[in-house]
Every structure is written in C-alpha cells, then in structure tokens.
Amino acid sequence: MTSRWAILKSLKRWSIALAWIGAMAGTASALFLHSLDQVTLFRETHPWIIALLPIGGFAIGWLYHFYGHSRGRSVEAGSALIIDEVHDPRNVLPARMAPFIFFGTIVTHLLGGSAGREGTAVQIGASLADRLSGPLGLKAGSRRTLLLCGMSAGFASVFGTPFAGAVFGLEVLTRGRSNSFAILPCFISA
C-alpha cells in the first residue's frame, strides 16, 4: 500500500512540474516571439539602427563578461552548459541565464544581427525548468529529466512543434543514450 501512495505522490508531483514547465516555456516563448516581431518591425522601419550593431554586440558581451557569472558558472557557455548539466547534473543553472539570453537575442535582432531562435528557446526552457529542481528536491537523475523537459518545451513552444521538441530533448542531447523515463515527461511538457 505504501508503494502505491509513493507512486501516486510522485505522479502528482511530476504532473504539476510538467504543467509548470510547459506553461513557463510557452509563456516565455510567446513573449519572445512577440518581442522579435516588434523589434523586427522597428528595425525594418528604421534601417539606420543597423549602424548600432557593433555597439550593441559590445554591450551584450560586456554584460555577459561582467554579470553573467553565478557561483563560478558563466551563462556565456549557453547551450553547452545545459548539455553538460544533462550529462552530469551537479549544479542548478544560473537564474540569470533566461533573461540574459532573452534580452541578448532581442537586442541582436533589433540591431540587425543574426541569432537563432532555437538556442534561445532551449536555454530559456531549461533555465526556467531548473528553477523547479530545488523546490521539488530532485536528485541528479530526476533533475536530468527536468532539464530535458525544459529543453523540449522551449524548442516545441518557439516552433509550435511538440513532437519535434520532445525528440530534440531526447535524442540530440542524450547522444544516443536513451532515458526511457524521460520519454513521456518530454512529450507532456512539449
């Protein structure tokens, strides 16, 4: 009887976490895509702003260099930091990762620079999902699944492709190793 209650408790906890991950990633992606539309419209109607790209690039780099560190970890590593945490979960991703990548990408697009949406969405999704690992008291294996779910949700929400998002989270970043427990959570969060 005790194991049944433990399973139900775990199922409830994961259901709530996956709903939060999907909602957070979806909301962040909606805000991100709307912001991209707005800055693109502004740039297209004010072509002179492209001249500010070197200044904007320097400012973003300066902010990352001086303020992008938390407990010895730098958000400059971006997706590589997330991949490292998926493969060897040790430390929670820096909270500043999501706002840094969000605003860095928006400013880059505003000034006519080239920055992809998928990396931004994956980093935001994983960073926001990792905020739940502390309150949920997750150990390394469960935290790995949580990060994969955040990545899946971020990718899926920015492109509107839940299946591709789930597959992205499972295949691309697990390097061929399967995590059978992560399959359903990644699909649900995506």
Solvent accessible surface area in square Angstrom, and as a share of the most:
residue,aa,sasa,rsa
1,M,153,0.68
2,T,112,0.65
3,S,77,0.50
4,R,149,0.55
5,W,152,0.54
6,A,57,0.45
7,I,116,0.59
8,L,83,0.41
9,K,148,0.63
10,S,43,0.28
11,L,111,0.55
12,K,134,0.57
13,R,91,0.33
14,W,21,0.07
15,S,57,0.37
16,I,87,0.44
17,A,3,0.02
18,L,9,0.04
19,A,66,0.51
20,W,140,0.49
21,I,1,0.01
22,G,23,0.22
23,A,57,0.44
24,M,41,0.18
25,A,2,0.02
26,G,26,0.25
27,T,95,0.55
28,A,18,0.14
29,S,7,0.04
30,A,61,0.48
31,L,102,0.51
32,F,1,0.00
33,L,45,0.23
34,H,106,0.47
35,S,21,0.14
36,L,2,0.01
37,D,86,0.44
38,Q,90,0.40
39,V,21,0.12
40,T,39,0.23
41,L,104,0.52
42,F,83,0.34
43,R,48,0.18
44,E,115,0.52
45,T,84,0.49
46,H,64,0.29
47,P,91,0.57
48,W,152,0.53
49,I,10,0.05
50,I,87,0.44
51,A,79,0.61
52,L,70,0.35
53,L,59,0.29
54,P,98,0.62
55,I,118,0.60
56,G,8,0.08
57,G,39,0.37
58,F,149,0.62
59,A,45,0.35
60,I,34,0.17
61,G,37,0.36
62,W,110,0.38
63,L,81,0.40
64,Y,32,0.12
65,H,103,0.46
66,F,116,0.49
67,Y,117,0.44
68,G,0,0.00
69,H,81,0.36
70,S,21,0.14
71,R,187,0.68
72,G,81,0.78
73,R,38,0.14
74,S,25,0.16
75,V,4,0.02
76,E,93,0.42
77,A,50,0.38
78,G,8,0.08
79,S,41,0.26
80,A,55,0.43
81,L,18,0.09
82,I,1,0.00
83,I,41,0.21
84,D,83,0.43
85,E,7,0.03
86,V,1,0.00
87,H,34,0.15
88,D,68,0.35
89,P,17,0.11
90,R,183,0.67
91,N,70,0.36
92,V,45,0.26
93,L,0,0.00
94,P,2,0.01
95,A,60,0.47
96,R,90,0.33
97,M,1,0.01
98,A,10,0.08
99,P,61,0.38
100,F,43,0.18
101,I,30,0.15
102,F,20,0.08
103,F,123,0.51
104,G,10,0.10
105,T,5,0.03
106,I,19,0.10
107,V,50,0.29
108,T,27,0.16
109,H,30,0.13
110,L,42,0.21
111,L,12,0.06
112,G,32,0.31
113,G,17,0.17
114,S,116,0.75
115,A,33,0.25
116,G,43,0.42
117,R,94,0.34
118,E,79,0.36
119,G,25,0.24
120,T,4,0.02
121,A,2,0.02
122,V,6,0.03
123,Q,17,0.07
124,I,9,0.05
125,G,2,0.02
126,A,0,0.00
127,S,1,0.01
128,L,43,0.21
129,A,0,0.00
130,D,1,0.00
131,R,83,0.30
132,L,32,0.16
133,S,5,0.03
134,G,55,0.53
135,P,111,0.70
136,L,36,0.18
137,G,56,0.54
138,L,24,0.12
139,K,166,0.70
140,A,51,0.39
141,G,40,0.38
142,S,37,0.24
143,R,15,0.05
144,R,60,0.22
145,T,2,0.01
146,L,0,0.00
147,L,0,0.00
148,L,0,0.00
149,C,0,0.00
150,G,0,0.00
151,M,0,0.00
152,S,0,0.00
153,A,3,0.02
154,G,1,0.01
155,F,34,0.14
156,A,3,0.02
157,S,36,0.24
158,V,9,0.05
159,F,91,0.38
160,G,59,0.57
161,T,53,0.31
162,P,74,0.47
163,F,140,0.58
164,A,43,0.33
165,G,0,0.00
166,A,0,0.00
167,V,55,0.31
168,F,43,0.18
169,G,0,0.00
170,L,21,0.10
171,E,101,0.45
172,V,86,0.50
173,L,12,0.06
174,T,6,0.04
175,R,166,0.61
176,G,64,0.62
177,R,137,0.50
178,S,102,0.66
179,N,37,0.19
180,S,91,0.59
181,F,115,0.48
182,A,0,0.00
183,I,80,0.40
184,L,120,0.60
185,P,10,0.06
186,C,0,0.00
187,F,74,0.31
188,I,100,0.51
189,S,6,0.04
190,A,29,0.23
